[in-house]
Amino acid sequence: MTTTSLGRDQSAGSLDLVVRISDIAATVDDPATACQQALALLIPYTRATAGAVFLPVAGEAGSFVAADVSADHGSGPQAADGSNLPTALAVATPDPVSVDSGGRLLIAVRSSGAVVAVLALLLPDGSGTDATADPATAGNELHAVCTLVGRSLGRVADRQAATEQAASRNTALESEVRRRNDSLTLARQRASAASRAAEAFFTALSHDLKTPLHTILAVLDQPENAPGSADRSSLSADQCRLIRAEAADMLTRVDHLLSLSPRGSDRDGPSQVIVASALTPALSAYREVLALQGQRLSVGLAEDVNEPVLTDSEILLQALDAVMARIVPAGGSHTVHIDVRFGGPRLLTLVTCPNGILTHDDLAALTSPMAFDGAVVTARQTADEVQVEIDVPAHRLTNRRRSSLRQVLLVDDNVVTRRLGAAMITALGYPVTSASSGAEAIEALRSSGFGLVLMDIRMPERDGLSTVAGIRAGEAGAQARETPIVALTANAAPGDAGRSLLAGMDAHVTKPFTKAQLAAVLTDYISPSA
């Protein structure tokens, strides 16, 4: 092939060709497809006998293989003179427009400096009349048109590369967000475990120090030790006052020590909140972030979540944040549903999203027993959606239990405390039954009716919180589920009272307590007519 030229009718169509190929470059996202469509327009425009798109061979610089040799005009991939296009090309650094040794017109498509495709056209020898129109010569119309075609198609490859880079960055970002979330979850679990260990130490310390002090003060408050009593023991009035003062001072020191517990320095645990108000800022933030990703948020709040309750809203928000942090990066046009309601003594928050957004690893991390201290997270998956439920204990403050029965059940593992407590209750005019463990308390409630249960918390085998939860669940029979139960305990660390109420207690009274305090509790929960 020596020279090739365009006729005047072809020259008039150059602008139309460039515009049409520019439209292809603007609307087609796949470079190979765009090159094939452009080739179909170039073949009749250049009067080529055959044409093909060649794509680079991975790992072999300057090597290209035919993507589709069937793109042709007229006689097909084989030219009229018997020559045809090869299935491979070897071009080290092709120019934007060139003619190879086989006489084929080559148009290089570049993206970021690299050749991503080559359009090869087999032109007929001597088909032109303009001797200055060598396709490889800059300055002629064919060269200019082919150069513009290569640049237009290069923009398709640029756009695809930018899209792939953005997707890669998004994937890397999502992976990093998940990694950091997992790291934060692990760190929170470790910190929570350390906090629980420290809290257990302070609780044991409170119990072991305050229980004997309570015993001393209770003994001193017995009628036989009252000033002027004829039955006074060998202790003088001054000795009794001294012992009482020293015991009270020791209690003050113990209370100060307990104020340094992890609960006191971190968070106070359960508190009185209106759930709807506590969730409003977080729900607004979720709605805005989801909107940026093209997603929507639907919120359903039951009417009773506008009432004041005792719950740990901080734990609820931590769990809800963790769920949403794994949903938001997914993007898409779907809707996320958040529904909040009460289920007995529990606050239930249900997050629903389409299936496929939360991975198996996401669900495993969210539902791990160690994920959230104080919240239980479960997941249900169907063919269409995933539901993640956050279960947090809640005590509805509008509930108030009272009884018409006068019989009192006193539960404590310490024999001295049982004796002194029973003496106080009897002196106040109420019949009393004693139990030394949670199991004995449940058995007593099964067999008899009680107007009030006074329960210690720290007991071996089954503690008071577990026992009251079992009573509320019906372990002692349906007739005992609504019996008023008050904690009488040495647990006085910040948050202990809230945890008692969330477990099912009606009140939390700390040791040492006086006879007057005990009388107030009895009249609060047992009707005067009883």
C-alpha positions as CSV (number, residue, x, y, z in Angstrom):
1,M,0.0,0.0,0.0
2,T,1.4,3.4,-1.0
3,T,-1.1,6.1,-0.9
4,T,-4.8,6.4,0.0
5,S,-7.0,9.4,-0.3
6,L,-10.6,10.4,0.5
7,G,-13.0,11.4,-2.1
8,R,-14.9,14.7,-1.8
9,D,-18.1,12.9,-0.7
10,Q,-16.2,11.1,2.0
11,S,-14.5,14.3,3.1
12,A,-17.9,15.9,3.5
13,G,-18.8,13.0,5.9
14,S,-15.7,13.4,8.1
15,L,-17.5,15.7,10.5
16,D,-20.5,13.5,10.7
17,L,-18.2,10.5,11.4
18,V,-16.4,12.3,14.2
19,V,-19.6,13.4,15.8
20,R,-21.1,9.9,15.7
21,I,-18.0,8.3,17.2
22,S,-17.9,11.0,19.9
23,D,-21.5,10.0,20.7
24,I,-20.4,6.4,21.0
25,A,-17.5,7.5,23.3
26,A,-19.9,9.4,25.5
27,T,-22.6,6.7,25.9
28,V,-20.8,3.4,25.8
29,D,-18.9,2.4,28.9
30,D,-17.0,-0.7,27.7
31,P,-13.9,0.3,25.6
32,A,-14.0,-2.9,23.5
33,T,-17.6,-2.4,22.6
34,A,-17.0,1.3,21.7
35,C,-14.1,0.3,19.5
36,Q,-16.2,-2.3,17.7
37,Q,-19.0,0.2,17.1
38,A,-16.5,2.8,15.9
39,L,-14.9,0.3,13.6
40,A,-18.2,-0.5,11.9
41,L,-18.4,3.3,11.0
42,L,-14.8,3.5,9.9
43,I,-14.9,0.6,7.4
44,P,-17.3,2.2,5.0
45,Y,-15.9,5.7,5.6
46,T,-12.3,4.6,4.6
47,R,-13.6,2.0,2.0
48,A,-11.6,-0.6,3.9
49,T,-12.0,-4.2,2.8
50,A,-11.7,-5.6,6.3
51,G,-11.2,-4.4,9.8
52,A,-10.6,-5.7,13.4
53,V,-10.1,-4.5,16.9
54,F,-6.9,-5.7,18.7
55,L,-6.6,-5.8,22.5
56,P,-3.3,-6.0,24.4
57,V,-2.1,-9.4,25.6
58,A,-1.6,-9.4,29.4
59,G,2.0,-9.5,30.4
60,E,3.3,-9.2,26.9
61,A,4.3,-5.6,26.0
62,G,3.6,-4.7,22.3
63,S,1.5,-7.8,21.7
64,F,-2.2,-7.5,20.6
65,V,-4.8,-10.2,19.8
66,A,-7.9,-9.7,17.7
67,A,-11.0,-9.3,19.7
68,D,-13.3,-10.0,16.8
69,V,-12.1,-10.4,13.2
70,S,-15.6,-10.7,11.9
71,A,-16.2,-6.9,11.8
72,D,-16.1,-6.1,8.1
73,H,-17.7,-4.4,5.1
74,G,-18.2,-6.0,1.7
75,S,-16.1,-9.0,1.2
76,G,-15.4,-9.8,4.9
77,P,-12.1,-10.2,6.7
78,Q,-10.4,-11.4,3.6
79,A,-9.7,-8.6,1.1
80,A,-10.4,-8.9,-2.6
81,D,-6.7,-9.4,-3.4
82,G,-6.6,-12.5,-1.2
83,S,-4.9,-10.8,1.8
84,N,-6.6,-10.8,5.1
85,L,-6.1,-9.5,8.7
86,P,-4.1,-11.5,11.1
87,T,-5.3,-12.7,14.5
88,A,-2.4,-11.0,16.3
89,L,-0.3,-7.9,16.0
90,A,3.1,-7.0,17.3
91,V,3.5,-3.3,17.7
92,A,6.1,-2.0,20.1
93,T,5.0,1.7,20.5
94,P,2.3,2.4,17.9
95,D,1.8,6.0,16.8
96,P,-1.7,7.5,17.1
97,V,-2.1,6.7,13.3
98,S,0.3,4.5,11.4
99,V,0.7,2.0,8.6
100,D,2.4,-1.3,9.4
101,S,4.6,-3.5,7.2
102,G,1.5,-5.3,6.0
103,G,0.0,-2.2,4.6
104,R,-2.7,-2.0,7.4
105,L,-3.9,1.3,8.8
106,L,-3.5,1.2,12.6
107,I,-5.3,3.6,15.0
108,A,-4.0,3.4,18.5
109,V,-6.4,4.0,21.4
110,R,-4.5,5.2,24.5
111,S,-5.4,5.6,28.2
112,S,-3.0,7.1,30.7
113,G,-0.2,6.7,28.2
114,A,-0.7,3.0,27.5
115,V,-2.2,1.6,24.4
116,V,-5.4,-0.2,25.4
117,A,-6.7,-1.1,21.8
118,V,-5.6,-0.9,18.2
119,L,-8.1,-0.6,15.3
120,A,-6.7,-2.2,12.1
121,L,-8.2,-1.4,8.7
122,L,-7.2,-3.1,5.5
123,L,-7.4,-0.4,2.8
124,P,-7.4,-1.2,-1.0
125,D,-4.2,-0.3,-2.9
126,G,-4.5,2.8,-5.1
127,S,-8.0,3.5,-4.1
128,G,-7.5,7.2,-3.7
129,T,-6.7,10.1,-6.1
130,D,-5.0,12.5,-3.7
131,A,-1.3,11.6,-3.6
132,T,-0.8,13.7,-0.5
133,A,-3.2,11.6,1.6
134,D,-0.9,9.0,3.0
135,P,-2.7,7.8,6.2
136,A,0.6,7.9,8.1
137,T,1.3,11.5,7.2
138,A,0.2,14.2,9.6
139,G,-1.7,17.0,8.1
140,N,-4.1,15.2,5.8
141,E,-7.8,14.7,6.5
142,L,-7.7,10.9,7.0
143,H,-4.9,11.2,9.5
144,A,-6.8,14.0,11.4
145,V,-10.0,12.0,11.5
146,C,-8.3,8.8,12.7
147,T,-6.4,10.8,15.4
148,L,-9.7,12.2,16.7
149,V,-11.3,8.7,16.7
150,G,-8.4,7.3,18.7
151,R,-8.7,10.2,21.3
152,S,-12.4,9.8,21.6
153,L,-12.2,6.1,22.2
154,G,-9.4,6.7,24.7
155,R,-11.8,8.7,26.8
156,V,-14.0,5.6,27.1
157,A,-11.0,3.7,28.5
158,D,-10.1,6.7,30.8
159,R,-13.7,6.7,32.1
160,Q,-13.6,2.9,32.7
161,A,-10.3,3.2,34.5
162,A,-11.6,6.0,36.7
163,T,-14.7,4.0,37.5
164,E,-12.7,0.9,38.4
165,Q,-10.3,3.0,40.5
166,A,-13.2,4.6,42.3
167,A,-14.8,1.2,42.9
168,S,-11.4,-0.1,44.2
169,R,-11.1,2.9,46.5
170,N,-14.6,2.4,47.8
171,T,-14.0,-1.3,48.4
172,A,-10.7,-0.5,50.2
173,L,-12.5,2.1,52.2
174,E,-15.3,-0.2,53.2
175,S,-12.8,-2.9,54.1
176,E,-10.9,-0.4,56.2
177,V,-14.1,0.8,57.9
178,R,-15.0,-2.8,58.7
179,R,-11.5,-3.5,59.9
180,R,-11.6,-0.5,62.2
181,N,-15.1,-1.4,63.4
182,D,-13.9,-4.9,64.2
183,S,-10.9,-3.5,66.0
184,L,-13.1,-1.1,68.0
185,T,-15.4,-3.9,68.8
186,L,-12.6,-6.1,70.1
187,A,-11.1,-3.2,72.1
188,R,-14.6,-2.5,73.6
189,Q,-15.0,-6.2,74.5
190,R,-11.6,-6.2,76.2
191,A,-12.3,-3.0,78.0
192,S,-15.7,-4.3,79.0
193,A,-14.2,-7.5,80.3
194,A,-11.7,-5.5,82.4
195,S,-14.5,-3.3,83.6
196,R,-16.6,-6.3,84.6
197,A,-13.6,-7.8,86.5
198,A,-13.0,-4.6,88.3
199,E,-16.7,-4.1,89.0
200,A,-16.9,-7.7,90.4
201,F,-14.0,-6.9,92.7
202,F,-15.7,-3.7,94.0
203,T,-19.0,-5.5,94.4
204,A,-17.4,-8.3,96.5
205,L,-15.6,-5.6,98.5
206,S,-18.8,-3.8,99.2
207,H,-20.6,-7.0,100.2
208,D,-17.7,-8.3,102.4
209,L,-17.2,-5.0,104.2
210,K,-20.7,-3.6,104.5
211,T,-22.5,-6.8,105.6
212,P,-20.6,-7.1,108.9
213,L,-20.9,-3.4,109.5
214,H,-24.6,-3.7,108.9
215,T,-24.7,-6.5,111.5
216,I,-23.0,-4.4,114.1
217,L,-25.3,-1.5,113.6
218,A,-28.4,-3.7,113.5
219,V,-27.4,-5.3,116.8
220,L,-26.9,-1.9,118.4
221,D,-30.4,-0.9,117.2
222,Q,-32.0,-3.8,118.9
223,P,-34.4,-2.8,121.8
224,E,-32.2,-4.4,124.5
225,N,-29.4,-2.1,123.5
226,A,-31.4,1.1,123.4
227,P,-30.5,3.8,126.0
228,G,-32.3,3.2,129.3
229,S,-33.2,-0.4,128.5
230,A,-33.4,-2.6,131.6
231,D,-32.1,-5.5,129.4
232,R,-29.0,-3.6,128.3
233,S,-26.1,-5.9,127.7
234,S,-22.7,-5.5,129.4
235,L,-21.9,-2.7,127.0
236,S,-22.2,0.8,128.4
237,A,-24.1,3.6,126.7
238,D,-20.8,5.3,125.9
239,Q,-19.4,2.1,124.4
240,C,-22.5,1.6,122.2
241,R,-22.2,5.2,121.0
242,L,-18.5,4.7,120.2
243,I,-19.0,1.5,118.3
244,R,-21.9,3.0,116.4
245,A,-19.8,6.1,115.5
246,E,-16.8,4.0,114.4
247,A,-19.1,1.7,112.3
248,A,-20.7,4.7,110.6
249,D,-17.3,6.2,109.9
250,M,-16.2,2.9,108.4
251,L,-19.3,2.9,106.2
252,T,-18.5,6.4,105.0
253,R,-15.0,5.2,104.0
254,V,-16.4,2.2,102.2
255,D,-18.8,4.3,100.2
256,H,-16.0,6.6,99.2
257,L,-14.0,3.7,98.0
258,L,-16.9,2.4,96.0
259,S,-17.3,5.8,94.3
260,L,-13.9,5.0,92.6
261,S,-15.3,1.8,91.0
262,P,-15.3,1.6,87.1
263,R,-19.0,2.3,86.9
264,G,-18.5,5.5,88.7
265,S,-15.7,6.7,86.5
266,D,-17.1,5.4,83.2
267,R,-20.9,5.6,83.0
268,D,-23.7,5.2,85.5
269,G,-25.4,2.4,83.6
270,P,-29.2,2.4,83.5
271,S,-30.9,5.8,83.8
272,Q,-34.4,7.3,83.4
273,V,-35.0,8.3,79.8
274,I,-37.8,8.7,77.2
275,V,-36.6,6.3,74.5
276,A,-38.1,8.2,71.6
277,S,-36.2,11.4,72.7
278,A,-33.0,9.5,73.3
279,L,-33.1,8.0,69.8
280,T,-34.1,11.1,67.8
281,P,-30.6,12.6,67.2
282,A,-29.2,9.2,66.1
283,L,-32.2,8.5,63.8
284,S,-31.8,11.9,62.2
285,A,-28.1,11.3,61.6
286,Y,-28.8,7.8,60.1
287,R,-31.4,9.3,57.8
288,E,-28.9,12.0,56.5
289,V,-26.1,9.5,56.0
290,L,-28.3,7.0,54.2
291,A,-29.6,9.7,51.9
292,L,-26.1,10.5,50.8
293,Q,-25.8,6.9,49.7
294,G,-29.1,6.9,47.8
295,Q,-30.8,4.9,50.6
296,R,-33.9,5.7,52.7
297,L,-34.8,5.3,56.4
298,S,-38.2,4.2,57.7
299,V,-38.8,4.6,61.4
300,G,-41.6,3.0,63.5
301,L,-41.8,4.0,67.1
302,A,-44.5,2.3,69.3
303,E,-46.6,4.7,71.3
304,D,-45.3,3.6,74.7
305,V,-41.7,4.4,73.9
306,N,-42.7,8.0,74.6
307,E,-43.1,7.1,78.3
308,P,-40.3,7.4,80.8
309,V,-38.4,4.2,81.4
310,L,-35.3,3.0,83.2
311,T,-32.8,1.5,80.6
312,D,-29.3,1.7,79.4
313,S,-29.7,3.9,76.4
314,E,-26.0,4.2,75.9
315,I,-25.7,0.4,75.2
316,L,-28.7,0.6,72.9
317,L,-27.1,3.4,70.8
318,Q,-23.7,1.6,70.7
319,A,-25.4,-1.6,69.3
320,L,-27.5,0.4,66.9
321,D,-24.5,2.4,65.7
322,A,-22.6,-0.8,65.1
323,V,-25.5,-2.2,62.9
324,M,-25.9,1.0,60.9
325,A,-22.1,1.3,60.4
326,R,-22.2,-2.0,58.4
327,I,-25.3,-1.1,56.4
328,V,-24.5,2.5,55.3
329,P,-21.4,1.7,53.1
330,A,-23.4,-0.7,50.9
331,G,-25.2,2.1,49.0
332,G,-28.0,1.3,46.6
333,S,-31.6,2.5,46.4
334,H,-33.1,0.3,49.1
335,T,-34.9,1.2,52.3
336,V,-33.7,0.5,55.9
337,H,-36.4,0.0,58.5
338,I,-35.9,0.7,62.3
339,D,-38.8,-0.3,64.6
340,V,-38.7,0.2,68.4
341,R,-41.2,-1.3,70.9
342,F,-41.5,-2.9,74.3
343,G,-41.7,-6.6,74.7
344,G,-42.5,-7.2,78.4
345,P,-39.5,-6.0,80.5
346,R,-37.4,-5.6,77.3
347,L,-36.8,-2.8,74.9
348,L,-36.7,-4.3,71.4
349,T,-35.2,-2.5,68.4
350,L,-35.5,-4.2,65.0
351,V,-33.4,-3.2,62.0
352,T,-34.5,-4.6,58.7
353,C,-32.5,-4.3,55.4
354,P,-32.5,-6.2,52.1
355,N,-30.6,-9.5,52.1
356,G,-27.0,-9.3,50.8
357,I,-26.1,-6.0,52.5
358,L,-24.9,-7.6,55.8
359,T,-22.3,-10.4,55.2
360,H,-22.0,-13.5,57.3
361,D,-19.0,-12.0,59.0
362,D,-21.0,-8.9,59.8
363,L,-23.8,-10.9,61.4
364,A,-21.3,-13.0,63.4
365,A,-19.6,-9.9,64.8
366,L,-22.9,-8.2,65.7
367,T,-24.4,-11.3,67.4
368,S,-21.3,-12.3,69.3
369,P,-22.2,-12.7,73.1
370,M,-19.2,-10.5,73.9
371,A,-20.1,-7.7,71.4
372,F,-22.2,-5.5,73.7
373,D,-22.2,-5.6,77.5
374,G,-25.9,-5.4,78.5
375,A,-27.6,-5.9,75.1
376,V,-28.5,-9.2,73.3
377,V,-28.3,-9.0,69.5
378,T,-29.9,-11.7,67.3
379,A,-30.3,-12.0,63.5
380,R,-32.9,-13.6,61.3
381,Q,-32.3,-14.0,57.5
382,T,-34.7,-14.8,54.8
383,A,-34.4,-15.0,51.0
384,D,-35.4,-11.3,50.8
385,E,-34.2,-9.5,54.0
386,V,-32.2,-9.6,57.1
387,Q,-33.6,-8.6,60.5
388,V,-31.2,-7.6,63.4
389,E,-32.9,-7.3,66.8
390,I,-31.3,-5.4,69.7
391,D,-32.7,-6.5,73.0
392,V,-32.0,-4.2,76.0
393,P,-33.6,-4.6,79.5
394,A,-36.0,-1.8,80.4
395,H,-38.1,-1.0,83.5
396,R,-41.3,0.9,82.9
397,L,-41.6,3.4,85.7
398,T,-45.4,3.5,85.4
399,N,-45.5,-0.1,86.8
400,R,-46.2,-0.2,90.6
401,R,-46.8,-3.4,92.4
402,R,-48.7,-3.7,95.7
403,S,-50.0,-6.6,97.7
404,S,-52.8,-7.2,100.2
405,L,-50.9,-10.1,101.9
406,R,-48.9,-9.3,105.1
407,Q,-46.6,-12.3,105.0
408,V,-43.0,-11.3,104.2
409,L,-40.3,-13.5,102.7
410,L,-36.7,-12.6,103.7
411,V,-34.0,-14.1,101.5
412,D,-30.3,-13.8,102.5
413,D,-27.4,-16.3,102.7
414,N,-26.0,-14.7,105.9
415,V,-27.6,-16.3,108.9
416,V,-27.0,-13.2,111.2
417,T,-28.6,-10.9,108.7
418,R,-31.6,-13.2,108.4
419,R,-32.0,-13.3,112.2
420,L,-31.7,-9.5,112.7
421,G,-33.9,-8.8,109.7
422,A,-36.6,-11.2,110.9
423,A,-36.5,-9.6,114.3
424,M,-37.0,-6.1,112.8
425,I,-39.9,-7.3,110.6
426,T,-41.6,-9.1,113.5
427,A,-41.2,-6.1,115.7
428,L,-43.0,-4.0,113.0
429,G,-46.0,-6.4,113.2
430,Y,-45.5,-8.5,110.1
431,P,-45.2,-12.3,109.9
432,V,-41.9,-13.4,108.3
433,T,-40.5,-16.5,106.6
434,S,-36.7,-16.8,105.9
435,A,-34.9,-18.4,103.0
436,S,-31.1,-18.8,102.6
437,S,-30.9,-19.0,98.8
438,G,-32.6,-18.2,95.6
439,A,-33.7,-21.8,95.1
440,E,-35.3,-21.8,98.6
441,A,-37.1,-18.5,97.8
442,I,-38.6,-19.9,94.6
443,E,-39.7,-23.0,96.4
444,A,-41.3,-20.9,99.2
445,L,-43.2,-18.8,96.6
446,R,-44.5,-21.9,94.9
447,S,-46.1,-23.2,98.1
448,S,-47.3,-20.0,99.8
449,G,-48.4,-16.5,99.1
450,F,-46.3,-13.5,100.2
451,G,-47.1,-9.8,100.2
452,L,-43.4,-8.8,99.8
453,V,-40.1,-10.4,99.2
454,L,-36.9,-8.8,100.6
455,M,-34.0,-10.3,98.7
456,D,-30.2,-10.1,99.0
457,I,-28.4,-9.9,95.7
458,R,-25.0,-11.5,96.3
459,M,-25.7,-15.1,97.1
460,P,-23.9,-18.3,96.1
461,E,-25.2,-20.6,93.3
462,R,-28.0,-18.3,92.2
463,D,-27.8,-14.6,93.0
464,G,-30.7,-12.3,93.7
465,L,-30.9,-10.8,90.2
466,S,-31.1,-14.2,88.5
467,T,-33.7,-15.3,91.1
468,V,-36.0,-12.3,90.6
469,A,-35.7,-12.7,86.8
470,G,-36.8,-16.3,87.2
471,I,-39.7,-15.3,89.4
472,R,-40.9,-12.7,86.9
473,A,-40.6,-15.4,84.2
474,G,-42.9,-17.7,86.1
475,E,-40.5,-20.2,87.7
476,A,-42.3,-19.8,91.1
477,G,-45.7,-20.1,89.5
478,A,-48.0,-17.6,87.8
479,Q,-49.4,-16.4,91.1
480,A,-46.0,-15.2,92.2
481,R,-44.9,-13.3,89.1
482,E,-46.3,-9.9,90.2
483,T,-45.3,-10.2,93.9
484,P,-43.4,-7.0,95.0
485,I,-39.7,-7.8,95.4
486,V,-37.2,-5.3,97.0
487,A,-33.5,-5.7,97.0
488,L,-31.8,-5.5,100.4
489,T,-28.2,-5.6,99.5
490,A,-24.7,-4.3,100.2
491,N,-24.3,-3.6,96.5
492,A,-24.0,0.1,96.4
493,A,-21.8,0.9,93.4
494,P,-23.1,3.4,90.8
495,G,-25.5,1.6,88.5
496,D,-26.3,-1.2,91.0
497,A,-29.8,0.2,91.8
498,G,-30.6,0.5,88.1
499,R,-29.5,-3.1,87.4
500,S,-31.7,-4.3,90.2
501,L,-34.8,-2.6,88.7
502,L,-34.0,-3.9,85.2
503,A,-33.8,-7.5,86.6
504,G,-37.3,-7.1,88.0
505,M,-36.9,-5.7,91.5
506,D,-39.4,-3.0,92.5
507,A,-36.8,-1.1,94.7
508,H,-33.2,-1.2,95.8
509,V,-32.3,-0.6,99.5
510,T,-28.7,-0.8,100.5
511,K,-27.3,-2.1,103.7
512,P,-27.1,-1.1,106.5
513,F,-30.7,-0.1,106.7
514,T,-32.6,1.1,109.8
515,K,-35.8,-0.1,111.3
516,A,-37.5,3.0,110.1
517,Q,-36.3,2.4,106.5
518,L,-37.6,-1.1,106.7
519,A,-40.9,0.1,108.0
520,A,-41.2,2.5,105.0
521,V,-40.6,-0.3,102.5
522,L,-43.2,-2.5,104.1
523,T,-45.9,0.2,104.0
524,D,-45.0,1.1,100.5
525,Y,-45.7,-2.4,99.1
526,I,-48.2,-3.9,101.5
527,S,-51.6,-2.3,101.6
528,P,-52.6,-0.9,105.1
529,S,-55.8,-3.0,105.0
530,A,-53.9,-6.2,104.8
